[in-house]
Amino acid sequence: MAPRAPTGSGRFSRGFLLLCALLGTGLSPVVAEVEGFAQDARTSPPVAMAMFNWTEQLVEETYTNLTQKCWDFFVELMRNVTASELCEWKVISRPYSLLQACLEDWADHLHYGYPNALAEQYIFQSHHRYFHNCTLEHQVYFDPPEDVLLAMIIAPICLIPFLVTLVIWRSKDGKAQP
């Protein structure tokens, strides 16, 4: 594992610089917001987008390329996480949230539906690659099988007429109860 990169205000990680170099400055709405740039990148679309009409195929191809950059950035961030920290939400929440936000923001930016199959594929891939050994501390309870659930519902319903019949039968005795 690579040594943990220092984090703090005013410092950029190598992964962030790599992402900026790959995407160009000001193109990533997620990184610009997270790192605290003053410009809101979502309100100013890239110049290339305003110059011509995008077809669905071009939008999908662009989204595919951008999501790959999101994934590469996520992988770069996860290199700083040790194996013992992979299941600690405090450690992985930032990279995971950045991945999800990047996928969602680019889909929104390109007017491409979200959630979509490609974004889900990256989310599942992140779980399979990094978080598959994480277990929950508390036991998770599931619904019982349908046949058990049906028996649990029908049993009290069937008991009610039997109990009513028993009460009526015992009250017809006519003797006063002490």
C-alpha positions in Angstrom: 0.0 0.0 0.0 1.1 3.5 -0.7 1.8 5.8 2.3 -1.1 7.9 3.3 -1.2 11.3 1.6 -1.4 14.3 4.0 -4.8 15.9 4.0 -5.6 19.4 5.1 -6.8 22.8 3.8 -5.0 24.2 0.9 -3.3 20.9 -0.1 -4.1 19.0 -3.3 -3.6 15.3 -3.5 -1.8 13.7 -6.4 -5.1 12.1 -7.5 -6.8 15.5 -7.6 -4.0 17.0 -9.7 -4.1 13.9 -12.0 -7.9 14.3 -12.5 -7.6 18.0 -13.2 -4.8 17.3 -15.7 -6.9 14.6 -17.4 -10.2 16.5 -17.5 -8.8 20.1 -17.9 -9.3 22.8 -15.3 -12.9 23.7 -14.4 -14.5 20.7 -16.1 -15.2 18.5 -13.1 -18.2 19.8 -11.1 -17.6 17.4 -8.3 -13.9 18.1 -7.6 -14.5 21.8 -8.0 -17.2 21.8 -5.4 -15.4 19.5 -3.0 -12.1 21.2 -3.1 -13.8 24.6 -2.5 -13.3 26.5 -5.7 -15.5 29.6 -5.9 -16.8 28.9 -9.4 -19.9 26.7 -9.6 -19.0 24.5 -12.4 -22.6 23.2 -12.8 -23.8 26.6 -13.9 -21.2 27.1 -16.6 -21.1 24.2 -19.1 -17.9 23.6 -21.0 -17.5 25.6 -24.2 -17.5 22.4 -26.4 -21.0 21.5 -25.1 -22.5 24.9 -26.2 -20.9 24.8 -29.7 -22.9 22.0 -31.2 -25.9 19.8 -30.7 -25.0 16.5 -28.9 -26.5 13.3 -30.1 -27.4 10.5 -27.7 -24.5 8.4 -28.9 -22.0 11.3 -28.3 -23.5 12.0 -24.9 -23.2 8.3 -23.9 -19.6 8.1 -25.2 -18.7 11.3 -23.3 -20.4 10.0 -20.2 -18.5 6.7 -20.5 -15.2 8.5 -20.8 -15.9 10.8 -17.9 -17.1 8.0 -15.6 -13.8 6.2 -16.3 -12.0 9.3 -15.1 -14.2 9.3 -12.0 -13.3 5.7 -11.4 -9.6 6.3 -11.9 -9.8 9.2 -9.4 -11.6 6.9 -6.9 -8.9 4.2 -7.3 -6.2 6.8 -6.7 -7.9 7.9 -3.5 -8.4 4.4 -2.4 -4.7 3.7 -2.7 -4.2 5.8 0.4 -6.5 3.6 2.4 -4.9 0.6 4.2 -6.5 -2.8 4.2 -7.5 -2.5 7.9 -9.3 0.8 7.2 -11.4 -0.4 4.2 -14.5 -1.1 6.4 -14.3 2.2 8.4 -16.9 4.6 7.1 -15.0 7.6 8.4 -12.1 6.7 6.2 -13.9 5.6 3.0 -16.8 8.0 3.0 -15.0 10.8 1.2 -13.7 8.7 -1.7 -17.0 6.8 -2.0 -19.0 9.9 -1.9 -16.8 11.6 -4.4 -17.2 8.7 -6.8 -21.0 8.7 -6.4 -21.2 12.5 -6.7 -18.9 12.5 -9.8 -21.0 9.9 -11.5 -24.3 11.7 -10.6 -23.0 15.2 -11.4 -21.7 14.3 -14.8 -24.9 12.5 -15.7 -26.8 15.6 -14.6 -24.4 17.9 -16.5 -24.8 15.9 -19.7 -28.6 15.4 -19.2 -28.0 11.7 -19.0 -30.4 9.8 -16.7 -29.2 8.9 -13.2 -29.1 6.3 -11.8 -28.0 4.5 -14.9 -26.5 1.1 -15.7 -22.9 2.4 -16.1 -23.0 4.3 -12.8 -24.4 1.2 -11.1 -21.6 -0.9 -12.6 -19.0 1.4 -11.1 -20.7 1.4 -7.7 -21.0 -2.5 -7.7 -17.4 -2.7 -8.9 -16.3 -0.5 -5.9 -18.1 -2.8 -3.5 -16.8 -6.0 -5.1 -13.2 -4.7 -5.2 -12.9 -2.9 -1.9 -15.7 -3.6 0.5 -16.6 -7.3 -0.1 -15.1 -8.4 3.2 -16.9 -5.8 5.3 -19.5 -7.3 7.7 -22.2 -5.6 9.8 -21.7 -5.4 13.5 -25.4 -6.0 14.2 -27.2 -9.0 12.9 -29.6 -8.1 10.1 -33.1 -9.6 10.4 -34.9 -10.7 7.3 -38.6 -11.5 6.7 -39.4 -15.1 7.3 -40.2 -17.3 4.3 -43.7 -17.0 2.9 -45.0 -20.3 4.2 -43.9 -19.4 7.8 -45.4 -15.9 7.5 -48.7 -17.3 6.1 -48.9 -19.7 9.1 -48.2 -16.8 11.5 -51.0 -14.8 10.0 -53.6 -17.5 9.6 -53.1 -19.2 13.1 -54.6 -16.2 15.1 -57.4 -15.7 12.6 -58.4 -19.4 12.9 -58.1 -19.2 16.7 -60.6 -16.3 17.1 -63.7 -18.3 16.0 -62.7 -21.3 18.1 -62.3 -19.0 21.2 -65.6 -17.3 20.5 -67.3 -20.6 20.2 -65.7 -21.8 23.5 -66.9 -18.7 25.4 -70.4 -19.0 24.1 -70.6 -22.7 24.9 -69.3 -22.2 28.4 -71.7 -19.3 29.0 -74.8 -21.4 28.0 -74.2 -23.6 31.1 -76.6 -21.3 33.1 -74.8 -21.7 36.4 -73.7 -18.5 38.0 -69.9 -18.3 38.1 -68.5 -17.2 41.5 
